[in-house]
Amino acid sequence: MLAARGLLRPEAAARGLALQHCFVAPLRAASGMALPGASARFHEYEAAITACIERRALWEGRQVHARMITARYRPAVFLGTRLVTMYVRCGALDDARNVLDRMPERSVVSWTTMISGYSQTERHVEALDLFIKMLRAGCIPNEYTLATVLTSCSGPQSIYQGKQVHSLLVKTNFESHMFVGSSLLDMYAKSENIQEARRVFDTLPERDVVSCTAIISGYAQKGLDEEALDLFRQLYSEGMQCNHVTFTTLVTALSGLASLDYGKQVHALILRKELPFFVALQNSLIDMYSKCGKLLYSRRVFDNMLERSVVSWNAMLMGYGRHGLGHEVISLFKDLHKEVKPDSVTLLAVLSGCSHGGLVDEGLDIFDTVVKEQSALLHTGHYGCIIDLLGRSGRLEKALNLIENMPFESTPSIWGSLLGACRVHANVHVGELVAQKLLEMEPENAGNYVILSNIYAAAGMWKDVFKVRKLMLEKTVTKEPGQSWIILDKVIHTFHSSERFHPSKKDINAKIKEIFVDIKAAGFVPDLSCVLHDVDDEQKERMLLGHSEKLAITFGLMNTPPGLTIRVMKNLRICVDCHNFAKFVSKTEDWSMIFLIQVIPLELHRDDLLMAILFITRSPIRSQKLHTNHLTFTSKGKNNMI
């Protein structure tokens, strides 16, 4: 075996050579490879190293290298590069670097091979350092070197180095090279600089499936789902070739849009193209259908998978939990143990499903078991689920005690979950304690002020309501206005509370009054507690009818044939009265389904995203018909459809 510095001492090499003679025959029988003889030259060594590369045979490769040393054979640049390649392919990067450092002469391929090894194993700092050393040595990089080093510049922390490499591309006229350009736009996309990525994409003289997929993925990762869909339409009409990665990215974007019609079309396109159903693509389909409210389709994809990863199970568990089907979550979790080992996300999905399904005791039992047997998997998100579960069940004091004593530092998301529970259960005492903590942690978050104001308003403490509103004015904190939108004939119609500017406002107001009479006759009772203003009941009813989601639903009823699904998106939390309104409209107006889809704009780190998804209130709407209407919520980056 080679020493750490890449060479063997003569006496050690001699002992190794003696041992090799004993194993030549077994090696030839087992792997079809034989060590070169003492008089071997270039072709024999090259053939032996190539065989080791093809089989990723590290032990045999080291023996070949040792034979070269003991035979005092000084390999040419090509053969030395093949040794570097052999060690890189076998994962022995330190040995590869030792060989590279001791080469008296190196080619651009030698440098690129080593840089590629570092990049592929995410040793990005070493890759960049070696690239700088290559430039200082006077070696001119080629397109493969530049494309490789760009993969080590991905991410917000490496954007400075990426821009420096970009400037080198401009100087060497490689910016418009298709291979390098694809890596460049992928680097900008992963660094969340989608505008620069699009500029690079638009300047490419030729575009392949890699560059097209990279830019679509960049939009989807940034939360610009509609832009991703529009770009796909444009490129597909221009003859873009698609692979399973392209469709996986596109389906992910459609999940953010909760667009079932487009999702079905893309799924049909995948089937027509007879693309292989890789696990990642099927996982995206499961997630997309569940976010669009079609759990039957999600389960069908899940059941037909020939191979399921833990991500597949997690996606299905999340789907059930998203719709409050706690018992299905528990049942699927039991089946999961027969195929895969649960991970941290699995436990999040199960605890979240128990919370949204109202399975308080079951969720607490699972959490206690995990604490005893799999505590290494736990992090802040799991405790957040339990706090959410306790908050939903009204055990606010216990939830507060858990936050104060959990082994992790509490986050604003956790405190925000408990504050929302205080609003639901009208607990002023705990609500004030939690709000005080939140206002210290994030004084610019208008949502915390609004929920505290709502807690006071629900308790009739109007003086305190005015104090909170005055505090918001003093701190210049503004609340994001609520708005709902509906897509009809590829046109987005946006509504605000008490809409005054929509061209059909008069017809909408007349229709909503007509609907209100019908649903009241069917048993609908307005939830006046959703109006947090000190006005009489008649005025509260009028204010409730002006909610943006009701206006969007009414407009959808006016422009959609009976029997079809109406999907309304909203940027903020959907109130209980609008939830009930949708249920009764579905019963009385003979519409098969009405979906209210809550698109929460999140400005969070990636680690916080999943936890934030779990804290959004989701409630199933069940009508007296055979069908079931779900209030479905989707969490993604900020949606720019509006």
C-alpha atoms as one frame of an Amber mdcrd trajectory, in Angstrom:
protein
   0.000   0.000   0.000   1.248   3.497  -0.817   2.550   5.665   1.963   0.600
   8.797   2.904   2.864  10.942   0.712   2.144   8.833  -2.377   5.468   6.904
  -2.600   6.786   3.711  -1.090  10.127   3.254   0.575  12.332   0.883  -1.467
  12.375  -1.869   1.154   8.587  -1.689   1.640   8.075  -1.710  -2.112  10.287
  -4.782  -2.445   8.254  -6.654   0.152   5.077  -5.624  -1.644   6.499  -6.854
  -4.956   7.305 -10.222  -3.459   3.784 -10.541  -2.152   2.360  -9.551  -5.514
   3.964 -12.560  -7.218   1.940 -14.757  -4.878  -1.339 -13.090  -5.854  -0.950
 -12.635  -9.617  -2.735 -15.871 -10.423  -5.640 -15.343  -7.979  -6.049 -11.763
  -9.253  -6.143 -12.952 -12.836  -8.728 -15.604 -11.985 -10.904 -13.321  -9.871
 -10.856 -10.116 -11.858  -9.236 -10.856 -15.171  -6.361  -8.507 -14.309  -2.671
  -9.327 -13.996   0.111  -7.102 -12.710   2.619  -5.958 -15.332   5.942  -7.761
 -15.370   9.299  -6.306 -14.346  10.078  -5.326 -17.950   6.667  -3.739 -18.561
   6.499  -0.466 -20.390   3.920   2.189 -21.267   1.224   0.055 -22.921   1.223
  -2.625 -20.220   0.990  -0.067 -17.437  -1.683   1.914 -19.265  -3.777  -1.227
 -19.807  -3.455  -2.261 -16.166  -4.391   1.207 -14.840  -7.338   1.420 -17.251
  -8.597  -1.943 -15.983  -8.367  -0.668 -12.407 -10.290   2.490 -13.350 -13.056
   0.506 -15.023 -13.413  -1.815 -12.015 -12.680   0.899  -9.411 -10.118  -1.567
  -8.080  -8.176   0.544  -5.586  -6.062  -2.246  -4.068  -4.949  -3.561  -7.443
  -4.319  -0.011  -8.658  -2.004   0.630  -5.740  -0.136  -2.545  -6.593   0.335
  -1.381 -10.182   1.598   1.964  -8.909   3.990   0.193  -6.545   5.300  -1.938
  -9.436   6.051   1.253 -11.403   8.001   2.660  -8.454  10.046  -0.479  -7.805
  10.793  -0.828 -11.514  11.993   2.801 -11.465   9.628   3.512 -14.324   9.016
   7.259 -14.702   5.559   7.661 -16.227   4.883  10.264 -18.878   2.296  13.009
 -18.303  -0.469  10.887 -19.789   0.238   7.885 -17.566   0.631  10.056 -14.486
  -2.768  11.614 -15.262  -4.256   8.129 -15.561  -2.955   7.370 -12.072  -4.627
  10.519 -10.765  -7.836   9.470 -12.512  -7.639   5.974 -11.000  -7.288   7.306
  -7.458 -10.063   9.882  -7.974 -12.451   7.258  -9.341 -11.701   5.028  -6.367
 -12.284   7.846  -3.895  -8.662   8.050  -2.702  -8.339  11.801  -3.209  -5.338
  12.221  -0.928  -3.383   9.631  -2.926  -4.484  11.332  -6.155  -3.256  14.694
  -4.891   0.098  13.196  -3.859   0.579  11.811  -7.362  -0.383  15.154  -8.914
   1.966  17.136  -6.673   4.896  14.862  -7.590   4.364  14.955 -11.321   7.302
  16.859 -12.874   4.996  18.041 -15.637   1.206  18.362 -15.609  -1.322  18.838
 -18.390  -4.642  20.655 -18.219  -6.291  17.218 -17.963  -4.210  16.404 -14.882
  -5.355  19.548 -13.103  -8.974  19.184 -14.240  -9.189  15.582 -13.063  -8.087
  16.510  -9.557 -10.366  19.579  -9.415 -13.265  17.409 -10.560 -12.551  14.914
  -7.782 -12.734  17.653  -5.162 -15.910  19.134  -6.660 -17.720  15.808  -6.873
 -17.011  15.096  -3.202 -18.051  18.634  -2.156 -14.533  19.627  -1.109 -15.144
  22.969  -2.760 -12.500  25.001  -0.936  -9.773  22.594  -2.035 -11.121  22.620
  -5.594 -10.941  26.424  -5.755  -7.482  26.486  -4.153  -6.176  23.967  -6.672
  -7.704  25.952  -9.542  -5.849  29.070  -8.354  -2.630  27.049  -8.103  -3.204
  25.819 -11.652  -3.529  29.382 -12.950  -0.393  30.462 -11.089   1.480  27.529
 -12.626   0.707  29.003 -16.040  -1.659  26.281 -17.186  -4.539  27.617 -19.298
  -7.889  26.026 -18.322 -10.148  24.535 -20.954 -13.953  24.357 -21.049 -14.029
  21.231 -18.875 -11.866  22.841 -16.200 -14.055  25.949 -16.084 -17.322  24.001
 -16.036 -15.977  21.832 -13.225 -14.717  24.651 -11.035 -18.036  26.496 -11.405
 -19.783  23.648  -9.586 -17.652  24.512  -6.554 -18.892  28.122  -6.641 -22.574
  27.275  -6.153 -24.313  28.729  -3.145 -24.703  32.235  -1.683 -21.395  31.964
   0.221 -19.353  31.294  -2.948 -20.923  33.865  -5.266 -17.833  36.128  -5.017
 -15.545  33.358  -6.302 -18.133  32.506  -8.936 -18.110  36.054 -10.274 -14.319
  35.958 -10.469 -14.482  32.756 -12.527 -17.158  34.420 -14.671 -14.808  37.313
 -15.402 -12.188  34.784 -16.505 -14.749  33.210 -18.852 -15.375  36.582 -20.466
 -11.636  37.180 -20.937 -11.127  33.741 -22.485 -14.313  33.847 -24.632 -15.841
  30.824 -22.911 -18.978  32.578 -21.596 -21.104  31.611 -24.592 -19.782  28.048
 -24.768 -22.795  25.775 -24.268 -21.067  23.419 -21.844 -19.504  26.191 -19.749
 -22.564  28.433 -20.040 -24.800  25.722 -18.607 -22.546  25.413 -15.559 -22.400
  29.204 -15.231 -26.167  29.702 -15.212 -26.546  26.751 -12.838 -24.046  28.433
 -10.507 -26.016  31.689 -10.523 -29.330  29.882 -10.108 -28.083  27.964  -7.066
 -26.692  31.225  -5.688 -30.244  32.677  -5.898 -29.212  35.206  -8.559 -31.880
  34.185 -11.038 -31.671  37.429 -13.061 -28.010  36.842 -13.899 -28.733  33.172
 -14.602 -31.436  34.199 -17.088 -29.054  36.689 -18.745 -26.488  33.926 -19.245
 -29.191  31.596 -20.570 -30.449  34.167 -23.081 -26.918  34.716 -24.443 -26.203
  31.037 -25.090 -25.960  30.436 -28.858 -27.173  26.877 -28.353 -29.212  25.353
 -25.563 -29.325  21.740 -24.542 -31.494  19.866 -22.062 -28.992  20.601 -19.270
 -29.096  24.387 -19.666 -32.889  24.439 -20.088 -33.400  22.286 -17.008 -30.962
  24.394 -14.987 -32.803  27.674 -15.629 -36.238  26.146 -14.979 -34.883  24.638
 -11.769 -33.479  28.030 -10.784 -36.906  29.648 -11.043 -38.541  26.802  -9.104
 -35.946  26.900  -6.311 -36.460  30.651  -6.009 -40.217  30.138  -5.616 -40.968
  31.731  -8.996 -43.169  28.827 -10.004 -45.251  30.550 -12.654 -42.124  31.905
 -14.328 -40.765  28.347 -14.395 -43.972  27.100 -16.008 -44.067  29.923 -18.569
 -40.434  29.323 -19.523 -41.077  25.602 -19.942 -44.003  26.339 -22.250 -41.851
  28.665 -24.328 -38.889  26.295 -24.576 -41.053  23.250 -25.264 -42.795  25.073
 -28.115 -39.329  25.848 -29.517 -38.476  22.154 -29.584 -36.652  21.695 -26.266
 -35.773  18.096 -25.466 -36.800  17.008 -21.966 -35.560  14.297 -19.648 -36.763
  13.061 -16.274 -34.803  15.789 -14.467 -36.612  18.487 -16.467 -39.997  17.041
 -15.586 -39.054  16.556 -11.943 -38.200  20.253 -11.746 -41.389  21.250 -13.561
 -43.634  19.123 -11.344 -41.983  20.702  -8.301 -42.931  24.135  -9.644 -46.498
  22.976 -10.246 -46.620  21.818  -6.629 -45.917  25.399  -5.590 -48.704  26.638
  -7.845 -51.086  23.872  -6.711 -52.094  23.725 -10.375 -53.853  20.402 -10.902
 -54.779  20.943 -14.560 -51.208  21.688 -15.599 -49.975  18.873 -13.365 -52.188
  16.366 -15.145 -51.024  17.641 -18.524 -47.378  17.269 -17.559 -48.021  13.771
 -16.173 -49.721  12.828 -19.446 -46.775  14.233 -21.402 -44.385  12.090 -19.358
 -46.468   9.013 -20.173 -46.616   9.855 -23.888 -42.862  10.292 -24.051 -42.448
   6.927 -22.282 -39.793   8.356 -20.008 -38.451   6.062 -17.299 -40.092   6.779
 -13.964 -37.145   7.487 -11.728 -37.856   7.640  -8.013 -37.275  11.403  -7.805
 -39.837  12.076 -10.550 -42.458   9.879  -8.896 -41.810  11.548  -5.546 -42.482
  14.931  -7.167 -45.753  13.625  -8.627 -46.861  12.375  -5.205 -46.136  15.765
  -3.683 -47.800  17.693  -6.515 -51.034  15.699  -6.446 -51.300  15.877  -2.655
 -50.844  19.663  -2.667 -53.565  19.886  -5.310 -55.914  17.884  -3.084 -55.827
  14.662  -5.136 -54.662  12.163  -2.543 -56.131   9.291  -4.540 -53.781  10.128
  -7.411 -50.860  10.501  -5.006 -51.529   7.084  -3.518 -51.901   5.542  -6.962
 -48.457   6.808  -7.976 -47.054   5.651  -4.632 -48.533   2.134  -4.894 -47.307
   1.667  -8.476 -43.681   2.520  -7.683 -41.360  -0.410  -8.306 -38.878   1.066
  -5.857 -39.638   3.433  -2.981 -37.122   5.490  -1.067 -37.685   7.031   2.342
 -38.437  10.287   0.491 -41.352   8.537  -1.247 -42.822   7.503   2.080 -42.244
  10.963   3.509 -44.046  12.604   0.579 -47.073  10.354   1.053 -47.077  10.870
   4.818 -46.907  14.636   4.302 -49.795  14.426   1.868 -52.045  12.658   4.351
 -50.986  14.982   7.151 -51.573  18.050   4.996 -55.238  17.051   4.727 -55.700
  16.135   8.368 -55.919  12.369   7.763 -54.111  11.381  10.944 -55.231   7.745
  11.015 -53.904   7.191   7.482 -50.608   8.709   8.608 -50.337   6.284  11.516
 -51.245   3.296   9.316 -48.727   4.227   6.614 -46.038   4.861   9.232 -46.461
   1.285  10.489 -46.076  -0.061   6.941 -42.985   2.066   6.352 -40.894   0.066
   8.815 -41.268  -3.013   6.590 -39.331  -1.397   3.705 -37.144   1.498   4.847
 -35.689   3.045   7.952 -37.438   6.267   9.034 -35.388   9.437   9.086 -35.793
  12.824  10.729 -38.235  14.057   8.075 -40.362  10.931   8.517 -40.819  11.712
  12.182 -41.690  15.321  11.320 -44.331  14.151   8.864 -45.873  11.716  11.351
 -45.966  14.199  14.230 -47.376  16.858  11.917 -50.027  14.431  10.669 -51.065
  13.628  14.212 -51.307  17.339  14.966 -53.413  18.183  11.929 -55.544  15.065
  12.400 -56.312  15.810  16.035 -54.552  12.654  17.287 -53.110  14.260  20.395
 -52.465  11.153  22.480 -51.068   9.187  19.537 -48.707  12.009  18.654 -47.466
  12.352  22.232 -46.921   8.575  22.470 -44.858   8.533  19.258 -42.834  11.510
  20.449 -42.110   9.873  23.815 -40.971   6.705  22.026 -38.671   8.670  19.734
 -37.175  10.554  22.682 -36.312   7.240  24.342 -35.139   5.262  21.283 -34.140
   7.699  18.505 -33.299  10.948  20.240 -30.431  11.580  17.794 -33.005  12.228
  15.050 -34.773  14.971  16.968 -34.290  18.675  16.348 -36.227  21.882  16.839
 -38.827  20.984  14.204 -39.994  17.899  16.087 -40.506  19.876  19.261 -42.321
  22.464  17.174 -44.762  19.796  16.013 -45.518  18.747  19.579 -45.990  22.354
  20.641 -48.344  22.805  17.692 -50.200  19.647  18.716 -50.534  20.798  22.329
 -51.635  24.224  21.159 -54.358  22.816  18.931 -55.711  20.753  21.816 -55.762
  23.777  24.133 -52.927  22.638  26.412 -51.239  26.001  26.202 -49.538  25.988
  29.594 -47.973  22.608  28.859 -46.818  23.842  25.456 -45.253  26.923  27.056
 -43.460  24.745  29.592 -42.115  22.488  26.816 -40.685  25.482  24.934 -38.932
  26.741  28.047 -37.419  23.326  28.833 -36.650  21.763  25.447 -32.970  20.980
  24.718 -32.837  23.338  21.727 -33.020  27.080  21.404 -36.559  28.143  20.557
 -37.212  29.830  17.210 -39.752  32.474  16.165 -41.654  29.759  14.283 -42.240
  27.802  17.483 -43.339  30.842  19.459 -45.530  31.898  16.541 -47.262  28.525
  16.542 -48.124  28.927  20.215 -49.305  32.519  19.696 -51.673  31.304  16.981
 -53.038  28.701  19.382 -53.620  31.418  21.991 -55.678  33.260  19.390 -57.776
  30.173  18.648 -58.396  29.428  22.329 -58.688  33.103  23.385 -56.025  32.747
  26.071 -54.970  36.308  26.834 -52.529  35.465  29.648 -50.324  33.046  27.699
 -50.798  35.076  24.536 -49.298  38.174  26.158 -46.273  36.214  27.397 -45.658
  34.662  23.996 -46.214  37.925  22.117 -43.735  39.732  24.357 -41.120  37.106
  23.513 -41.854  37.334  19.786 -41.739  41.114  19.704 -38.258  40.911  21.221
 -37.107  38.296  18.704 -38.563  39.838  15.531 -39.897  43.361  16.169 -40.460
  43.970  12.430 -42.850  41.042  11.927 -46.312  42.558  11.523 -48.029  39.180
  11.940 -47.181  39.019  15.638 -48.757  42.408  16.294 -51.862  41.440  14.326
 -52.392  38.164  16.197 -51.919  39.862  19.576 -54.405  42.525  18.499 -56.826
  39.775  17.468 -56.465  38.072  20.865 -57.376  41.338  22.585 -60.247  41.956
  20.172 -61.698  38.472  20.707 -61.669  39.169  24.465 -63.314  42.576  23.988
 -60.204  44.405  25.241 -60.491  47.266  22.758 -58.176  49.638  24.616 -55.389
  47.079  24.315 -56.241  46.632  20.629 -55.698  50.343  20.054 -52.420  50.221
  22.017 -51.080  47.469  19.750 -52.133  49.342  16.612 -50.510  52.510  17.934
 -47.318  50.542  18.614 -47.334  49.319  15.004 -47.576  52.922  13.797 -44.731
  54.006  16.039 -42.497  51.204  14.796 -43.685  51.729  11.183 -44.681  48.073
  10.961 -47.146  47.422   8.145 -49.323  44.371   7.647 -49.297  42.679   4.273
 -52.748  43.146   2.719 -54.764  39.988   2.253 -55.584  39.023  -1.302 -57.057
  36.027  -3.075 -56.797  35.073  -6.709 -58.335  32.605  -9.123 -57.093  31.491
 -12.547 -59.752  31.320 -15.265 -58.857  30.786 -18.923 -55.192  31.439 -18.104
 -56.063  34.866 -16.678 -55.327  35.649 -13.017 -58.130  37.535 -11.257 -57.021
  39.109  -7.973 -59.348  40.283  -5.189 -58.784  42.324  -2.053 -61.088  42.673
   0.920 -64.179  44.750  -0.019 -62.940  44.842  -3.613 -63.716  48.146  -5.337
 -61.754  47.987  -8.590 -62.659  44.690 -10.270 -64.644  45.332 -13.475 -67.310
  42.807 -12.379 -67.643  44.121  -8.819 -71.372  44.956  -9.118 -72.261  41.518
 -10.479 -70.076  39.866  -7.825 -71.737  41.791  -4.987 -75.201  40.891  -6.272
 -74.265  37.214  -6.678 -72.656  36.914  -3.242 -75.819  38.283  -1.578 -77.877
  35.718  -3.479 -75.513  32.927  -2.392 -75.611  34.163   1.196 -79.410  33.799
   1.288 -79.217  30.259  -0.116 -76.562  28.990   2.274 -78.265  30.561   5.310
 -81.370  28.587   4.368 -79.176  25.475   4.278 -77.986  26.088   7.858 -74.974
  28.366   7.435 -74.366  30.637  10.399 -71.786  33.425   9.978 -68.924  33.222
  12.461 -68.967  36.784  13.745 -65.913  36.146  15.911 -63.842  36.452  12.726
 -64.641  40.183  12.632 -62.299  41.847  15.085 -63.882  45.271  15.114 -66.184
  46.900  17.667 -69.278  47.124  15.448 -72.817  45.665  15.534 -73.653  42.192
  14.208 -75.250  43.422  10.992 -72.138  45.356  10.105 -70.010  42.299  10.945
 -72.016  40.192   8.467 -71.427  42.773   5.730 -67.713  42.845   6.511 -67.499
  39.057   6.339 -69.090  39.038   2.875 -66.330  41.347   1.690 -63.512  38.882
   2.441 -61.322  38.401  -0.600 -61.664  34.602  -0.683 -65.481  34.857  -0.762
 -65.300  37.323  -3.644 -62.952  35.019  -5.568 -65.204  32.004  -4.928 -68.234
  33.942  -6.132 -66.437  35.070  -9.276 -65.435  31.465  -9.897 -69.045  30.327
  -9.532 -70.140  32.947 -12.040 -67.595  31.819 -14.651 -67.225  28.059 -14.130
 -69.666  25.392 -15.349 -71.317  23.320 -12.569 -69.542  20.102 -11.620 -66.023
  21.462 -12.054 -63.488  22.228  -9.343 -62.914  25.821  -8.251 -59.478  26.664
  -6.852 -58.886  29.898  -5.013 -55.448  30.891  -3.706 -54.807  33.265  -0.806
 -51.599  34.801   0.493 -52.612  34.868   4.186 -54.364  32.608   6.663 -57.923
  31.692   5.668 -60.501  32.536   8.322 -62.971  30.019   9.754 -65.977  31.819
   8.290 -64.597  31.598   4.735 -63.788  27.936   5.381 -67.425  27.280   6.317
 -68.659  29.466   3.459 -66.806  27.266   0.947 -68.292  24.135   2.500 -71.885
  25.322   2.289 -71.458  26.757  -1.207 -70.208  23.370  -2.354 -73.340  21.789
  -0.870 -75.895  24.218  -2.242 -74.421  25.284  -5.582 -73.783  21.750  -6.915
 -70.045  22.219  -7.392 -68.048  19.043  -6.958 -65.190  20.698  -5.076 -64.031
  24.095  -3.894 -60.404  24.379  -2.874 -59.072  27.262  -0.859 -55.316  27.094
  -1.241 -53.213  29.108   1.133 -49.902  30.193  -0.363 -47.717  31.395   2.507
 -44.840  33.664   1.494 -41.810  32.556   3.453 -38.541  34.415   3.906 -36.804
  31.608   5.768 -33.620  29.626   5.631 -33.891  26.203   4.048 -33.655  24.493
   7.453 -36.709  26.420   8.650 -38.867  25.764   5.602 -40.181  22.348   6.534
 -40.901  23.452  10.073 -42.849  26.441   8.784 -44.908  24.145   6.587 -45.931
  22.208   9.643 -47.180  25.239  11.511 -49.816  26.298   9.002 -53.352  25.512
  10.170 -55.058  22.999   7.912 -58.596  21.750   8.388 -60.599  19.330   6.260
 -63.984  20.543   4.993 -66.498  17.729   4.905 -69.899  18.254   3.338 -72.966
  16.077   3.607 -72.550  14.858   0.049 -70.446  11.874  -0.893 -67.571  14.092
  -1.932 -65.114  15.695   0.452 -63.853  19.252   0.171 -60.471  20.039   1.607
 -59.023  23.310   2.711 -55.584  22.700   1.290 -52.545  24.762   2.133 -49.359
  25.020   0.143 -46.091  26.418   1.494 -43.422  27.571  -0.870 -41.329  30.596
  -1.501 -43.201  33.809  -2.227 -45.472  33.334  -5.210 -45.273  36.053  -7.844
 -48.489  35.137  -9.622 -50.248  38.127  -8.108
